């Protein structure tokens, strides 16, 4: 069995694939030969070869249906969905408005389900089925102060993955990839200047934040035939995790 990962003649959709982690994921699938569709509300200034943009608001069921219809018309199939779009600004849970919390949960839990349902309808009727990957977060597995609704939504995605993997098998494999801290063009908004980013990176056992392409590499593996028996599971990518606070306190 060859260990090469080749996505030639495969069609991959990466939601939120125009920037950040999504762009890194899209780039790795392009490197592996796939035709990649990225979607978002605003078109990027430029796209690499074999990368196609389709405008879509993943929170809007009609927009999602239009996205899948266009993919079906232009490409005839969808082999891999990477449900990546999401995020949250910092907010104090004690004062966050109901509208804010509902919006965060809609973007990070309801929207991925809408996209997954629509993609599943394509995948179930095509030869070879398909693969669906949900990008979650370490915030789904540990406390998420400042992004409580986001962490709760991502935890819901982990459970959703386990359920969909049963309901949609054997034609469709469903998994989650949970990144830790990732260095993107927006890192300064969360961690401050370059020195702040270095201080945060130093707390990670591997002594660096992930690059978006690190997440893309994991997605390539999980979507490939090398992981053909993987479904209903999730992969943590956090560089070794976080040192327990008591070790730092004890050393002081």
Phi, psi and omega in degrees: 000127178289143178262003178292141177256109186235119179250024175303139181068013175256149178247127184235133175251127175241109177287143185061033187271013183266351181203168173059220180301318182300320179294321177296321178295313180301319182297320181290323176292325174297318178300330181272006173097002183284157163272124188245130173255128173245146180227157179181179180279335182233135181289142175287164180295325180209162180224144175291168175299143182069011175249130187234136179256133172231124180293135179198137168259106188294350177276349186254113182304320180294321179295320179295317178298321177296321177301310182292324178296320180291321176298315179299320181289316186280327187241340178082353180193169173219116185269324183222132169248128170248105182278087189253331186302137179164191179133175180196138168284165177292138179207140176283121183299333182289335185239357180299136181284156175304322180296318178298310183297318178298322180294320179294317180291324178297316182290321190261349179232307183291315181298313177301325177294317178301314180295317181297317179300315182292319178294323180299324180297324175290313187292325183293334185261003182250151177298134179091352178062224181185181180230137175237126177244132176252125176273113180255229184190155171298341176296346175281346188244351182218170177304147182233062180300134183092340177220050187298315181294323177298311179300319179295320179295317180293325174297322176297325179296321178302315178292321178302315180303315182295327179284315181296326180299328178280314184294324189258359175289156001269357187289327186236126172270139183229128183214168176236147172239125186246097179286154167270228181281128183238134180274112179232183179293348179254011183301325182298332179294332183259326190240001178088206185285186183301322179294321177296319178297320179294321179295319178294316180300326182293343179278351182269134182307322179279003172065025174201157169282159174291150167267153178307326180293334175298320178290322177299320179298319178296320179295320177304312181296311184297328181276347186275171176293341177296338179247031188296344178259005180267125174197149180072018183236174176221150183247122176272128178235086185230015175066023181108353176089204184243136177296132178303136185300329184294334179292320177293318181295320182292333183278349184279000000 
